[in-house]
Structures are given as structure tokens and as C-alpha cells.
Amino acid sequence: MRRTTSRAGRTVLLTVAMGSLALLACTAASPHGDQAAALAVEPQAEATTAPATPPPVQRPDVVLPDAPATVLAGADASARAVEMSTTLYESAPVAVLAPADDATAQLLGARTAVALGVPLLLTPAPTPAATPAPPVDTAPTPEPAETAAPTEHDPAEVRASATAAELDRLGAQAVLAVAGSEDWATAWADDADDDTRVVAPLPRSESAVERLIGVPLPTSPDASAGQEVAAVATLERPDVSDASDEGAASDPTPRATDLPSTRPADPLDDALVLTTGDPLDLAALATARAAGADVVTAPGGDPRSTSATVQAFADAKPHAVIGLGSAVGSAERLATRAATAATGVELPGGGQVLFPGRRLVALYGTPHFAGLGLLGEQDLPATIARAQGQAAAYQPLTSDTVVPTLELIVTVASAEAGPDGNYSNELPVESFIPWVEAARDAGQYVVIDLQPGRTDFVTQAKAYEALLLYPNVGLALDPEWRLAPDQVHLRQIGSVHADEINAVSAYLAELTRTHALPQKLLVLHQFTNRMITARETVDTSHDELHVLIHADGQGSQGAKAGTWASLHQGAPAGVAWGWKNFVDEDVPMLTPEQTYQVQPLPELVTYQ
């Protein structure tokens, strides 16, 4: 049951953790001598005497969030620490406190909190005193009346802080204040219950903390400056799986008298915390590790971004994900990303996000008609090998991963209306499955290409949904072959309105999200501005997709460069770019080295 806080003043017992009488004697000469003298009260000797009857062992009450994803985006480190404590802890007999402006102290506090299995909270920075305005003139002013020096922490500000409210909510019987947080803790405890105690290990050292709590602190693999967050993310909490709550004999963390006898709660194995590595997350991550939640670091805040983050989510398969900072997005977006990452299914080249870090080199065509591009000039095994070789020529030119790609034309523009009257030859879905699966097994990506004639792109995309359900398959729309009701191929160049493209992207994003698939590529072929009407309104906001505009022109390199520059004008924000090399039509065709001199560097290079 949560305790209410009394407003009456209280006498607070502060304990100094000393290794020996000699250490106690020399404390007055230390930099903290005045404080140590104030803290070294007579009950200190009694604090180190074990009681005749072991006190009952208390455990924090931890809780798994109900929502599949929770985002904690407090504006500062203290706020995020409070949010994590509120999210994972119903109560705690002890809380650890550290200064918000001292990363070294926070690291010591983090190790202490994880050893005890309790939250780490931070003292909010005191409100700075206002700087008096300079006098308007040079006339002498009377000396102000002498006033008492202000205290380091205004009690009213302390009581009004979120940290104080969280300590009250937790029902903390004792606060272990490390490395400079003692004064703030005392200001809080002055107005708390009779039995609330502030315990301050002096000297401010690891060994003093260990003597006080009775157990070693977990080690940090790399606690150097700037690496504190990474160090906290890997702290190991004590194993309490075989511990009993029957008395101090089974308590793995014996205490001085001033600390309740406690041990950590059973770990929250079903929770996973996602951090970008922001230094503001340090205390929050310590609380998460203290509760037994694992931590995954994704620098951009997207768990799909790398193989390491995807496999961490796949291994954990968490029931609840807690994201820190605004970079992780909304709770809804984080839940979708986490569900995708938990599948463990990756794109060719690793991770579940297409760009940055990946570039595609593709063969274009269809296995049904050899004359439509390089892809149809050989059988399936030879095509896989040719795509591999074509991509390999680009790998020495970039530090990104170059992925071999097949762009399969699945609906082919027809000179005849055909039985359905749409001037498009829809090739059998099942005929492409061996190609998709062979590419998947070889670590290659696939884009299926639509030339819809007088039908629409959405209708044809849905007809090939069985292929789009493969994680290594994206979609290309070819507006050149999208006819109006009175048009025919090769007499007019087709076009499409952005509204139809947006309908396709909405369908494809929903399909990807529903089936927890890696991000899909949506290619828009274009070589004249009029091929896509209202292109500036193309929706590029779907997190499940990456939209790419593919410069599809052929001819002299001067003309191609002009098309490239023209297409970039007024393009929707956030699109990637593709370049096509025509083997027979370009004069001359660019080499891989020349192709990668095109700026901006294309994410997709296609050979036709």
C-alpha cells in the first residue's frame, strides 16, 4: 500500500559507511570533512551491530506495463528517471539518489541501484539565483540588510519536484544518497514519515557503498567518459532465482541498521527497453536493469535498423517495449517496429530498414520475354549469378552494403487490348515464385514491376500480393505504361496522378504492417515531369516503405544528366533515387565507377 507523506518536520538519521575507526578519524581532513562531521552521529556504532533477530526481507514491487509499447520522453535526465521508476515499480523500500549533473556519480548510483534491485532517481538541478540587473545610474545605493545565506536546496522546491513525488509514491523507507545528493535527500526526508532515513556513504567511493549495502557492485565493462550509458545498459543484476524471503540468513544483501533488509524482485524478463544512447537515459536505464529488463541500443531509435537490434528483439520477443526519447516515435509506431523486429526476418544485407547503409544494383526484365532486358537473357541460376557479379563490381566503390537485385516485370504493356481490354498482359503469379525464392536464398532483393495499361496500379498490385508477402520483395510502378481510357501504348506516354500512387502506398504499407514485414521499396519510374501529376503530393510518410524515384531515361549522357537534374526539382522530401544504365541505348553507357560519380549517389542502379 502506498504511504502518504506527513508535512511535519522530522529528525532524519544519516549514516556514514566507514571501513574502520581510522577511516572515521581521518574523515574530518577530507574535502567533505564538515559534512562528514555532521553525519557522524552517535548511533553510528549501533548501525554496524547486527540485530539479534534477523529483520524481514523486503522486496520491491515491480510491474510489467500493460501496453505493448510505452514511450518515455522526459525533457531531462531527472524526468526520464522518474518516468521509468513510475512505469516499472509499484513500490520500493529503498531508492538510490544521485546528482543530475554528475555522470560519474550517476554511474556509481546506477551500479548501486542494480545491485539492490531498486530505482535510481536524480536530484533536479537547483533553481539558479537571479542575477541582479545593473544599476541605471552611478548614484551610490545603500547597502542591503544582512540576510541569512540561502540553503542549497529550497525545501519548497524539493517537495514540489517530480523526484520527491516519486519517492513518496514508492513508499521509500530509506534513500541511499550517493556523491553529493545528500543535502537534497535530507530536504526531502525532513518532511517525510518518522522512519524515513537518508543513508550517505562516505567517503564517496565504490568501496564505501559496498561496505554499506553488503554486496559487491556489478562491474562495468567500459565506464570511461562518454561511455556511461553503454556501461549501464549491460550491468548485471544479482541472481535471485534461488533466494528465499525467510529472514536475513537467505538475504543476499545484508544491511547496516539504517537500511531495510531487501533483495531484488524477480526480473521483468518480458520487458525490453530501447535507447538511442542519449546521456539523458542513464538513470532510467539503471532502473530498468534493476527491475530486470534488458536494454537494446539503436542509435536512430528504430529497432529494425541493424541486424544486432533485430536479433536482440527476436531473441527477447518482449511483451512490453519501453522506448526512451522522442527519436523512438509514438507508442503506436514503436509497437509496430518492435513487432517487426521480433520476427527476426531481415532484408538482404541485414536489418529491416532499406536506407541508409545499403545500395541496390539490379537486372531488369522478365523471364517470359528475353527482349525486355538483361534479366530474361539466361535461365534462373545464371541470372542469380549475373546479378551477383554485377553488384560485386560496385562494392569496392562504397562502404555501404551492395545488394544484388532483380526487377521482375510481372505485368507487361501490350499493343492489343486483350480479353479484359486493359492493354496489359498479366503474367502468372506462380511463375515468379521460384525467382523470388531463389533470390531470397541467394541474399538478393526483388522488385516486381507493373505496366498496367488501362487498369490501375492498386488493382494490379493486389493481384500480385502473394509475391509482396515475401520479405525480400518490393514494388515498382511504371507510369509510362499507365494509359488513360482513350490511349494506347507507343502512341502516347502514360501518366499517373499522385493520388493513385498514394493509394498504392497506403495498401502496401498496411500489408507490410499487418504481416510484420521488413521495410519495402516503392519505386516510381519517371523520365519526364508529366509522367507523375502532382508529384509533390506523393506521400512518403509511411514508416513501412521507402519511396524511390527512378530516372528511367536513355540516350546520350548529356541528356540523361539533364533528366536527372530536372527530376530532382520539386521532388517530395525523403525520397531515394535510382539511375538506369541501358546497355544498348546509352551513348556511351556509364561504367560502375562513372555511375557512382553521379550526385546525389543513387541508392538503386538498374541495368536494362
N, C-alpha and C positions, 0 to 999 in steps of 0.2 A: 504494500500500500504506500502511496506517495505521501511524504511528510510535508506539512505546512511549515512555514518559517516564522519564528517569533520575531517581533520587531524590537524587543527589549534588549539592552546591552548585555553582553555575556563576557565571562572571563575565558580566554582561549589559551589552551596549553600548547606550547610549541616545543618540539623535541629536537635536540641536536643528536645526530647519529655519530658517535665517536668510536674509534677503534681502540683507544686506551686512555688512561689518565694523562699520560704525557701529551697526547694529542690535544686533550682538553686544555692542558696548561698552556700550550703554545698558541691556542687559537686567538687569544687577545692580540697577539702580534701580527696576525694575518691581515690582509686587506679588508676582511669582513669582521675585524675584531669587535667593533662596537655592537654590531648586530649579534655576533656570537655571544657576547656577554649578556645581552638582553635575553637571548633564547636559553641560555644555560641555567635553567631554573632548578630548584632543589629536587623536584620529583624525578630528575634525570636518572639518578641512581636506581630508583624504583622501576623505571621504564625498562631496564635491561634484566630485571628479575622475572623469571618465568613464573606464572601463577601456579598454584598447587593443582588446580583443576583446569584442564585444557579448555579454552573457550570454544564455543561452537564455531564451526567453519561456515562462513557466509560466501555466497556466490552471486555474481551479478545476474540480472535477468535480461538475457538478450532475445531479440525477436527478429524474424525474417520479414522483410516488407511484403505486403500482400500484392502490390503491383509488380508486373514483370520487369518494369524499368522505372527507376527514380533518378531524377537529376538534381544534384545539389550544386548551386551556382552562386553561393555567397560571395559578396564583393571583396572580402578579405579572408585571411587565414583563420582568424578567430571565428568568423561567421561559419565557415565551412566545417570547422571543428565541432561547433555546436550542432550543425545540421546532421553530421554523421553520428554524433552521440545520440541525438534525438531519434534518428532513423533506426539504429541498431540496439539501443539499450532502453529497457523499461526502468531499470534501477541499477545502482551500483553502490556498494558500501564504501568504496574508496574511489576517488578520482585523482588523476595526476594533473598538475598545473605547470605550465612553462610560459616564459615571456613571448609575446607575439613578434618581437623584433630581434630575436636571437636564435639563429638557425642551429648553432651548436647546442644551446640549451634545449631546444626543441628535440634534437636528436637524442639527447640523454633522456628527456621526458618520454619520447617515443619508445625507447628500449625499456624504460621502467613500466610504462603502461602495458606493453605487450607481455612483459614478464608477469605482471599481476592480472592481466586479462581485463583491464578496466579502461574507461575513456581517457583520452588526453585532451584537455581543454587549454585555451590560451588566454592570458590576460590581455584584454583590449588595451591598446596604447592609450595612456592618459591624455586628456584634452590639453593641448599646449596653452600656456598662458598667453593672453593677448598682448601684443606689443603696443605700448602707448604711442599715440600719434605725436609727431614732433610739434613743439610749440609754434604758434602762429607768429609771434614776435620774440624779441630777445629780452623782454622785460623779465626780471627775476620772479620766480614763483616761490611761494612758501614751501618749506619742507613738509612732506606728508607726515601725518602722525604715525608713530611706530606701530606696526601691526605684527601679529604672530606670523611666522613663516608658514606658507601653505603646506599641507600634507602632500605626500607623493601621490596618493590616490584619494580623491574626494569620495567619501562614503556614499553620498547620494548617487554619484555616477556609477560606482561599483554596483550598488543594488539595482540600478536601472539597466545594467548591461545584460545582454543575452547569455553571457557566460555565467553570471550569477544566477539567472533564472534556471539555467540548465543544471547547475549544481543543486539547486533547491529541488528541481523535478526528479533528479536521480536519487534524492534522499541520502546524499553522501554523508557518512558519519565522520569521515576524515578526508582531508585533502593533502596529498603529498606534493609540496611545492618545491620545484627544483630551480636552482640557478637564477635567483633574482625575482621570483614570483611570490616570495613570502609576504611582502607588505600588502600586495593586492589581496592575497588569500586571507590575511588577517582582517582586512577591512570587510571582506565578505563574511567571515566567520563571526565577527563582532555582533552581527545581527541575526545569527542563526541559532539553532537549538543548543541547549546546555551541553550536550555531549559531542558537539561538532568540534573537531580538532584539526589544527594545521600542523603538519609534520614537515620540518625543513631539514634535509640532510646537509650538515656542514662538516668538513669543507665541501664545496660544490663539486663533487667528483663522483666518478663511477663507483669507486670502492666504498665511499660513504653511503651511496644509495644501496649497494649490495648488502652492506652490513645492516642497514635499516630494514630492508624487506626480507632478508634471509635467504635469497636465491640469487644465482648469477644472472646478469643481464644478457639477453640474446646478443650475439655478435653481429656486426655489420660488415659485409664483405668489402665495401668501399664507402667510407664515410668522409671522404675528402670534401673540401669546399666545392659546392656546386653539385655534389652527388648525394646530398642528404635524402632527397625524395626517393631516388632509386634504392638507397640503402634501407629506408624504412619499408619500402614495398616488399622486401624479401626477408624481413625479420621473422624468425620462427618463434611461435608461442609455445609454452610448456605443453607437454602431452598429459592430458588429464583423463585419458580414457580408462585407466585402471584405478583412479583415485576414489576414495570414499569420503563422505561428508561426516563420518563419525569421529569427531574430536581432532585435536591437533596432531596426534600421532600419525594420522594419514594425510595431514595437510602438507602439501609440498612447499608451502611458503610460510614458515613460522615468522611471527612478527614481534617487534618491540611492543610494549604495552599500549603505546599510543595509536597503533594501527590495528583495526579489526583483523581477526584471523580469516583470511579469504583464500579462495582459489578460483581460477578462471572457470567460466561456464563451458559447457560443451560447445565445440566450434560450430559456426554457421557455415557448414560445408556447401550449402546450396546458394550462397551469395557470392557474387563476383563484383569487384569494384574496378571501374575503368578510370584511369587518369591520363592526362596528356603529359605528365611530368612537371606540371606547374609547381613552383616552390610553395604556392599558397595551399597546396594539397597535403603538405607533410603531416600535420597533426591529424587531419581527417583520415589519412591512410593508416596512421598509427592506431587509431581507434578501430578501424576496420580489421587490421591484423590482430588486435587484441581480442576482437569478437570472433576471430577465426575465419573471416572472409578472405579469399585470395584476391590479389591485385594484378591487373594487367595494364601495361603502359602502351598507349598508342599515341605517338606524338601529335597526330592530327585529330585525335578524338574519335576515330572511326575504327571499330573492332574488326572491320573487314579489310583493313588497309594492307596488312602483311601476312605472310604465312605464319609467323610466330603468334600474332594475335588471334588469327583464325583458329589455329590448332589449340591455343590456350582455352578458347571458348568451347571448342569441340570436346576437349578433354573434360572440362568442368560441367558442361551442359547445365548452366545455372538456372534456378527457378526465379531468382531475382538478380537484376543487374543495377548497380548504383553508379551513375556517371558523375564525374566532378568537373565543373566548369561549363561555360556556355558552348565551348567547342564541340561537345558531345551532341548538341542539338536538343530537341524536345524529347520528353519521355517517350512519346509515340515513335519518333524516329529512332531513338536508341533501342527500343524494344524490337523494332523491325530489323535493324542492323545486327543486334545480338542474336536474334533467331537465325538469321542467315549465317553468321559466323559459326554458330553452334553446329551447323550441318557438317562443317569441316571440308566441304566441297570447294575446291579452288579453281580459279581460272588458269589456263596455260601460262606459265611464267610465275605463278604464285599469287596468293592473296585473292581478294574478291572484288577489288576496285581496279578499273582499267588503267586510268592515268592519274598521276604521273608515274614514271618508273618503268613503263612498258611501251614498246613500239611494235607495230604490226607491219609485216611485209607479205602481200597476198598475190596469189594467182587467181585470175578472173576467168570465168567461163562456165560451161555446163558439161557434164559427161554425156549428155544426149546429142550435142551438136559440136563437132570439133572446130567448126569455123568461127565460133563465138569467143574464142580466147584461148590462152595457153592451157587453162585447166583441162580442156577436153581433148588435148593432143596426145594423151597417153592414158594408160589404164590407172586404176586406183593406186596400187603400190608405187608405180612410177611417179604419179602426181604427188604423193606424200613425200617422196624422196626429192622431187624437184622443188617443192615448196621449202623443204628443209635447206636445200642448197642455196636457194635464192635469199632466204633470210640470213643465212650464215655470212653472206657477203657484206651484210650491214653491221654485224655485231662488232667488228673492230672499230667501227666509226662512232660508237656511242657507249656510254656507261649504263644506259638503260637495257633492260632485257628485251631482245628482239624475238618476237613470236611469229613463227610461220603461220600463214593464214590462207584459207580457201574461201573465195567469194563465189558461191554457187548460184547461178541463175536458175530459179525454180519455176518462174512463170515468164515465158518468152513472148515478146511482141510478135504479132502475126500480121501478115499482109491481108489475110482473109478474116472475115467476121467470125467464122466458126459456128458450130451448132448453138452456142449460147450468145452469139452476136457481140462478144466483147473484145474481139481482136487481140486476144491473149491466149496463149497455149499453156494451160496449167499442167505441168508435168507431175507424174505420180509421186505422192509424198514418200511412199515406201522405197522408191528408187534411190532416195538420197540418204536413207538411214545408214547404209554401210559406209558412205563417205563421211558422215558426221561422226560415226563411232570410230572409224579408222583415224580420223583427225584427232579426236579426243584421246585415243590410246597413244598417239604419237606426240601429244603435248602441243597440238595445233588448234588455233581458233577457226571458227567458221562463221561466215556472214551469208545469209540467204537473201537473194536479190529478187525484187518484184518489178515486173514490167506489166502493169495491169490493163493497159488498153482502155476500154470504156467503162470498166468497173472501177471500184475504188480500192485504195490501199488497205483499208481496215478489213474489208471482206476477204481479200486475198491473204492478209496476214493471219487471220483466224483460221483459214483453210489449212495453213501450214503450222498450226500450233503444236502439233506433235514434235516438230523439229525444234521449235522455240523453247520447248521444255528441257532441252539438253542444256547443261550449264555452260558449254563452250560455244553456244550459237547466238549470234546477234542478227540484226535485220537491216537491210538496205532498201531504200525507196528510190526508184529511178524515174523522176518526173518527166524526163524526155519522152517516156512511153506511156504517160497518163493522158489519155485523149478526152476531149470534150465530146458530147453526143454526135456532133457533125464532123468530127475529124477522123483522119486515117493516118497510119504510120507512113513516114517518109515524105508526106506532103506538108505536114505541119510538125513543129516541135511541141511536144506536150508540155503541160504545166500543172501545178497543184497549188491550192491555197493553203496557207499555214494552218487554217482550221482543220483540214483533213490530216495534216501531219500531227497536229496536237491530239486528234482523236486516236491516231495510231500510238503515239507515245503514252497516252493515258491507258490504253489497253495493254501495251507491252509492260508498262510499269506495274500495273495491277497483277498481271500474270507473274512477273518476276517476284513481287512481294508475296503473293499468295503461296507460291511454291518455294519461298526462301532460297531463291537462286542468286548466284553472283551477279554483279552489275552487268548489264547488257549494252552492247554498242548499237546505236541507231544511226545509220549512215544516210545522208541526204546527198545524192549525186546532183551536181549542178555545173553547167558551163556557161550559162547566160543568166543575167539577173532576172529575166522574166519567167524563168522556169519555176520559181517559187514566189508566189504572190504574198505580199505582207510578211516577208521573211523575218522582219524584225520582231514579229509577234510569236515566232516559234518558241514553244515552251521548253526551256532547258532546266527546269527546276526539279524534275523527278530524280530523287536520290538513287533510284534503281537503274537509271540509264545514264549513258554519256552520249550526247549528240555530237556527230562529226559531219562537217561539210566537206564533201569530196570533190575537188576540182577535176572535172571529167573531160577536159578539152584535149584535143590532139592537134598536131601540126608543128610549126616552127617554134623554137624555144622562145623567141621574142613574143609570139602570140600567146603562148602558154603563160609566160610571165605576166603579160597584161591581164589575162583572165584571172590569174591568181591574185593580183593586186586588186582587181575590181571586185572580186567576190568577198574580199576582206572588208570592204567598205560597208558599214551599217550591219555587220553580222551580229546575230544575237550574242549576248555575253555568255561566256563559259563554254563555247563550242570548241571541239578539237578540229584538226584539219588533216585532210588526206590529199595525196598527189598521185596521179596516174601516169605511168610510162607506157606508151603504145609502141610495141616492138616494131611494127611495120610502118606506122603512120607518122611517128615523131621524126623531125628532121633537125638535128640528129636526136636519138634517144639518149637521155642522161645516164651516165654511169652511176653506181651507188654513191661514189664519192661526190659527184656533182649533185645528185639528188639531195644529199644531206647538206648541201650548201644553200638550199632553198630556205628562206626565212619567212615566217617562223618555221622551225623544223617540223615537218609533217609527222603526225602520230601514226598515219597509215600510208604506206606506199603500195600501189597496186600495179600489177603487170597484166596487160591485155594484148 
